[in-house]
Structures are given as structure tokens and as C-alpha cells.
Amino acid sequence: MREIQLKDAKATLSAVVDQAVHGNPAIITRHGRKEVVVLSFEEYEKLKNVPSFGRLLASYPGDEDDIPLRGDKPSRLIDF
């Protein structure tokens, strides 16, 4: 994904949109920081409909007995 400065995106907005529609999204930066992504509406729709991890877990079709119980062993110690 290419990065383009906001001032350049303003000057070439039609080209940025055309590239996004053809599968080449762009990251718009302002003052060196990533601010916005321009992507096709089709890609946006795909991303919008991806379920969250929590929803995937909540929709688990099995019974409570299908999930094995956690072991009694204590977790390992980690030095930070």
C-alpha cells in the first residue's frame, strides 16, 4: 500500500480514487503521520462484515462439555 501526503492526494484525488477502485488503496499522511486509508467501497464492505473474535467465540455451536477444562498446573514464570 502506497503512502501519499495529504497535499498530493488533494491535487490528484481522482487518480487516488481510481487506483483504490482497481485494488490499490493508499494511506494518506498529514505531517508525516498516517491519518486515513482510501480504499474501494467493495473492500470496505468486506472489512465491515468481518465478525469480531468475541462474536466468533459467542457463536460457537458446541456444548459447554465440548471444551476441555484447563489444567491445574500453574502457569510458567516469566521475567520482564
JOFENHU-V479447 format. One record per backbone hydrogen bond with DSSP energy under -0.5 kcal/mol. CO is the residue of the C=O (numbers start at 1). NH is the residue of the N-H. If there is no record, write none. Layout:
co->CO nh->NH
co->CO nh->NH
This chain:
co->2 nh->27
co->4 nh->29
co->5 nh->9
co->6 nh->10
co->7 nh->11
co->8 nh->12
co->10 nh->13
co->12 nh->16
co->13 nh->17
co->14 nh->18
co->15 nh->19
co->16 nh->20
co->17 nh->21
co->18 nh->22
co->19 nh->24
co->20 nh->23
co->20 nh->40
co->25 nh->2
co->26 nh->28
co->26 nh->38
co->27 nh->4
co->27 nh->29
co->28 nh->35
co->28 nh->36
co->29 nh->6
co->30 nh->33
co->33 nh->30
co->36 nh->28
co->37 nh->39
co->38 nh->26
co->40 nh->44
co->41 nh->45
co->42 nh->46
co->43 nh->47
co->44 nh->48
co->45 nh->49
co->47 nh->50
co->49 nh->51
co->52 nh->56
co->53 nh->57
co->54 nh->58
co->55 nh->59
co->57 nh->60
co->63 nh->66
co->64 nh->67
co->66 nh->68
